[in-house]
Amino acid sequence: MSKQIIRCLDCEFCEEYRKLGNTRYEFFCKHSDQEYIHDYFEEHRMSSMAGFLGFGKMEVPLKTSPAWCPRKKVRGEAIG
């Protein structure tokens, strides 16, 4: 049995934003469990905005989901 890979590109909670006049997109995780994401960032002393995935041009810059992904919270079981 192979391990299922969770990818932000395929996730329904991945949202993109682009400011008017800007050519790059900002990608964020908009999962309903934002409290878990915020707590993870605080606990690991991460200074970037909670839920921020990165900048890119029309595509999520990550190949797989980050360590703080709420869907990884319970091993082997997708949440959301």
Secondary structure as a PSIPRED ss2 file (coil, helix, strand):
# PSIPRED VFORMAT (PSIPRED V4.0)

   1 M C   1.000  0.000  0.000
   2 S C   1.000  0.000  0.000
   3 K C   1.000  0.000  0.000
   4 Q C   1.000  0.000  0.000
   5 I C   1.000  0.000  0.000
   6 I C   1.000  0.000  0.000
   7 R C   1.000  0.000  0.000
   8 C H   0.000  1.000  0.000
   9 L H   0.000  1.000  0.000
  10 D H   0.000  1.000  0.000
  11 C C   1.000  0.000  0.000
  12 E C   1.000  0.000  0.000
  13 F C   1.000  0.000  0.000
  14 C E   0.000  0.000  1.000
  15 E E   0.000  0.000  1.000
  16 E E   0.000  0.000  1.000
  17 Y E   0.000  0.000  1.000
  18 R C   1.000  0.000  0.000
  19 K C   1.000  0.000  0.000
  20 L C   1.000  0.000  0.000
  21 G C   1.000  0.000  0.000
  22 N C   1.000  0.000  0.000
  23 T C   1.000  0.000  0.000
  24 R C   1.000  0.000  0.000
  25 Y E   0.000  0.000  1.000
  26 E E   0.000  0.000  1.000
  27 F E   0.000  0.000  1.000
  28 F E   0.000  0.000  1.000
  29 C E   0.000  0.000  1.000
  30 K C   1.000  0.000  0.000
  31 H C   1.000  0.000  0.000
  32 S C   1.000  0.000  0.000
  33 D C   1.000  0.000  0.000
  34 Q H   0.000  1.000  0.000
  35 E H   0.000  1.000  0.000
  36 Y H   0.000  1.000  0.000
  37 I H   0.000  1.000  0.000
  38 H H   0.000  1.000  0.000
  39 D H   0.000  1.000  0.000
  40 Y H   0.000  1.000  0.000
  41 F H   0.000  1.000  0.000
  42 E H   0.000  1.000  0.000
  43 E H   0.000  1.000  0.000
  44 H C   1.000  0.000  0.000
  45 R C   1.000  0.000  0.000
  46 M C   1.000  0.000  0.000
  47 S C   1.000  0.000  0.000
  48 S C   1.000  0.000  0.000
  49 M C   1.000  0.000  0.000
  50 A C   1.000  0.000  0.000
  51 G C   1.000  0.000  0.000
  52 F E   0.000  0.000  1.000
  53 L E   0.000  0.000  1.000
  54 G E   0.000  0.000  1.000
  55 F E   0.000  0.000  1.000
  56 G E   0.000  0.000  1.000
  57 K C   1.000  0.000  0.000
  58 M C   1.000  0.000  0.000
  59 E C   1.000  0.000  0.000
  60 V C   1.000  0.000  0.000
  61 P C   1.000  0.000  0.000
  62 L C   1.000  0.000  0.000
  63 K C   1.000  0.000  0.000
  64 T C   1.000  0.000  0.000
  65 S C   1.000  0.000  0.000
  66 P C   1.000  0.000  0.000
  67 A C   1.000  0.000  0.000
  68 W C   1.000  0.000  0.000
  69 C C   1.000  0.000  0.000
  70 P H   0.000  1.000  0.000
  71 R H   0.000  1.000  0.000
  72 K H   0.000  1.000  0.000
  73 K C   1.000  0.000  0.000
  74 V E   0.000  0.000  1.000
  75 R C   1.000  0.000  0.000
  76 G C   1.000  0.000  0.000
  77 E E   0.000  0.000  1.000
  78 A C   1.000  0.000  0.000
  79 I C   1.000  0.000  0.000
  80 G C   1.000  0.000  0.000
